[in-house]
Every structure is written in structure tokens, then in C-alpha cells.
Amino acid sequence: MSADDFAVPDLALPSPASIRRAVLRGILRSGFAAAAWLLVAALLVGFTAMGLSAVRTGHFHDVGFYGAQVARPGYVMEGGPCCSDGLFANRMDFDLTLRGGITVAPPVRGSVRQGVSGSIVPDLPPASATPVGAALDRGRPTKDATRAFLGSLPTSVTASAIVEFASPPTTSGYLSFEIRPGEPADLGERVFLADPYGDTPATWEVHDVRSFGDWVHGLSPDDDRVLSDLGAPPVSALRKAAKDPRVHAVVLERASVAELRALLADDRVASLNIAGVAFDPAAQSPTN
């Protein structure tokens, strides 16, 4: 066998230009793949952030909107637009109209904000800065003390009062109670669903008490700190009130001395706490 039998054929080596093109194609493919993965990752992060932001916003609304109102019986609170104040920040504005005052007062503004850290910061007037709040802070008067106070008033004045029931009725029982002679209870009335003279009152609109239970069901003990900052009761107290909703008390506005004396004489009324008294110019109107 000769050496020619083992001759290795000449190999066709790629040219430098083709090698450069191949390397460039590889780099481009790798770059496109990396860019595609980065895009997918960015989209996942974006969608996750949007989802978390939506969850935060929903919880902020539930806790902030209702928590701010539940412990402020001295105000009618109307919320403005909610909630986004940036990707991870939220804000709600309120108009607060005084209850229990005899003369007309303009609404005051308040807000509840949630920062990027998740903390909820209320900027609201204190519950005690109202005739109703001040009356609650004074505590429960005896009927004799209220009767003596009414005896010192001219019959032409108009008053507001916290009417507390001796045996708190169910919501349907309350709606059949004539808080004024011949006048049924107001469906839109905000009533006390717990002891008004307890640590922190809990109020809700009487026609929608079922929603109160739904709201409480969505809370957890982790919300206690925020509820406390808002001036609301802890979750345990709210759950107790939601378990068997009863109307413990109601705010009666613009009542006459005669109407208040009639309530004092009613055995179903445990106490009557006068929150505000004034001469009401509206009494001169034929419709009053």
C-alpha cells in the first residue's frame, strides 16, 4: 500500500468574511433572544405591579372609606373620586357636613392617603369636634338630669340629641319606631350599632346594615392599626356588632322641647343626651 492511499483530501475552510457573518448572526440571535426575555420579564413585572396596585387600591378603599365614616357619627361624609395618586399611592377626599348642629355650617374637607410604603394617613377633623362628639365625650346623662335641663329651656328653642334605646331593637324593629310622633324612622339614618358610650362608636346606615356585615367580613386583625388611626373600633368589636346588628342609639336633629320630653317619658328610651340647642330662625317658616 502506497502513501498515496492515505492522502487526506484538501478541506474547504470558510473565508474570514463568512466567519464574521456567522459570528454576527450568532450575536444578533443571542441579542434578540435576550431582548425578548427582557421584554417578557418587564411585562410580567408590569402586570404583577398593576395587579398588586389594584389589590392595594381596593383594600385602601374598603378600609379607608368606610373606616373613616364608621366612627364619626357627628358628620355626614361624602367621598370624592378614589383612589390612584400614582402607581403605588392612593388618596380619597371627603366633604364632611356637621350633624347635630342647629344652624347651617359649610362642609369641611378631609382626606385619607396611602403612601408608597402602604401606610394609611388620615387628615380628618376629630370626631369630638362636633356637637354629637362632644355629647358622647360628656358621657351618658340620667333621665332626671336631662329632664331638669329641658325644664330650663324656653319652649321655642330647637335641639339635637342622642337617643339611646333601653333594649336595642333590630333594624326592622327600629324602622317601626316613631322617633317623632307620626313620623317613621329615616331609612337613610346613620345609627349606632354598638354602645354609643363605649370605647369607640360604630355607626352605619340603617337601611344597609347587611353591607356592614360584608365590610367587616373583609377585614382582618392586621387592619387594626389602620382602623385605630382612622378612629374606628378594632376588628373584634366590629365583628361583635356585625354578628347581631342592633340599633343602640340614633341622632335626632332639630327636635322641639315637647318632642324631647315625649321621648324621655318613653320606657323604650334609656337616655337622651342633648347635643346642641339654639333658636332656629327656620321655625318662622310656615312649613316648620
Residue pairs with C-beta under 8 A, 6 or more apart in sequence:
14 22
49 87
53 84
53 87
53 88
56 88
56 90
56 114
56 118
57 82
57 83
57 84
57 90
60 82
60 83
60 90
60 92
60 114
60 120
61 82
61 83
61 90
61 92
62 215
62 218
62 219
63 120
63 219
63 223
63 226
63 227
63 230
64 90
64 92
64 112
64 114
64 120
64 122
64 226
64 230
65 79
65 82
65 92
65 112
66 215
67 223
67 226
67 227
67 230
67 232
68 77
68 92
68 94
68 110
68 112
68 122
68 124
68 230
68 231
68 232
69 75
69 77
69 203
70 202
70 203
70 204
70 232
70 233
70 238
71 127
71 200
71 201
71 202
71 203
71 230
71 231
71 232
71 233
72 96
72 124
72 127
72 130
72 133
72 203
72 231
73 99
73 127
73 132
73 133
73 136
73 190
73 192
73 196
73 201
73 203
73 251
74 98
74 99
74 100
74 127
74 129
74 130
74 131
74 132
74 133
75 96
75 97
75 98
75 99
75 125
75 127
75 130
76 96
76 97
76 99
76 190
77 94
77 95
77 96
77 97
77 110
78 94
78 95
78 97
79 92
79 93
79 94
80 92
80 93
80 94
80 95
81 92
81 93
82 90
82 91
82 92
83 90
83 91
83 92
83 114
84 90
85 91
85 113
85 114
86 116
88 116
89 113
89 114
89 115
89 116
90 113
90 114
91 111
91 112
91 113
91 114
92 111
92 112
92 113
93 109
93 110
93 111
94 109
94 110
94 111
94 112
94 124
95 107
95 108
95 109
96 107
96 108
96 109
96 110
96 124
96 125
97 105
97 107
98 105
98 130
98 131
99 130
99 131
99 132
99 160
99 190
99 251
99 253
100 130
100 131
100 132
100 135
100 160
100 251
100 253
100 275
100 276
101 130
101 131
101 160
101 276
102 158
102 159
102 160
102 254
102 276
102 277
102 278
102 280
103 278
103 280
108 125
110 122
110 123
110 124
110 125
111 122
111 123
111 124
112 120
112 121
112 122
112 123
112 124
112 230
113 120
113 121
113 122
113 123
114 120
114 121
115 121
120 226
120 229
120 230
121 229
122 229
122 230
122 231
124 230
124 231
126 133
126 231
127 133
127 231
128 134
128 136
128 137
131 160
131 275
131 276
132 160
132 162
132 251
132 275
134 275
135 161
135 162
135 273
135 274
135 275
136 162
136 196
136 197
136 201
136 273
138 273
139 197
140 164
140 197
140 271
140 273
141 149
141 271
141 272
141 273
141 274
142 271
143 264
143 271
143 272
146 260
146 264
146 271
146 272
146 273
146 274
147 261
147 264
149 274
150 257
150 260
150 261
150 264
150 274
153 159
153 257
153 277
154 257
155 256
155 257
155 258
156 279
156 283
157 257
157 277
157 278
157 279
157 280
158 254
158 255
158 256
158 277
158 278
158 279
158 280
158 282
158 283
159 254
159 255
159 256
159 257
159 260
159 274
159 275
159 276
159 277
159 278
160 251
160 252
160 253
160 254
160 255
160 274
160 275
160 276
161 251
161 252
161 255
161 260
161 263
161 272
161 273
161 274
161 275
162 196
162 249
162 250
162 251
162 252
162 271
162 272
162 273
162 275
163 179
163 249
163 250
163 251
163 252
163 263
163 269
163 272
164 196
164 248
164 249
164 269
164 270
164 271
164 272
164 273
165 174
165 247
165 248
165 249
165 268
165 269
165 270
166 267
166 268
166 269
166 270
167 268
168 246
168 247
168 248
169 177
169 246
169 247
170 245
170 246
170 247
171 191
171 206
171 207
171 209
171 245
171 247
173 247
174 185
174 191
174 206
174 247
174 250
175 184
175 185
175 187
175 206
176 184
176 185
177 185
177 268
178 184
178 185
179 185
179 250
179 252
179 263
180 252
180 255
180 259
181 259
181 262
185 206
185 250
186 206
187 206
187 207
188 205
188 206
188 207
189 205
189 206
189 250
189 251
190 203
190 204
190 205
190 206
190 251
191 203
191 204
191 205
191 206
191 247
191 248
191 249
191 250
192 201
192 202
192 203
192 247
192 248
192 249
192 250
193 202
193 203
193 204
193 209
193 212
193 241
193 242
193 245
193 246
193 247
193 248
194 201
194 202
194 233
194 237
194 240
194 241
194 248
195 201
195 248
196 248
196 249
198 237
199 233
199 237
200 231
200 232
200 233
200 237
201 233
202 232
202 233
202 237
202 238
202 241
204 211
204 212
206 247
209 245
212 241
212 242
212 245
213 242
213 245
216 235
216 238
216 239
216 241
216 242
217 242
219 227
219 235
219 238
220 235
221 234
221 235
221 236
223 235
224 234
224 235
227 233
227 234
227 235
227 238
228 234
232 238
233 241
251 275
252 259
252 260
252 263
254 280
254 282
260 272
260 274
263 269
263 272
264 272
280 288
282 288
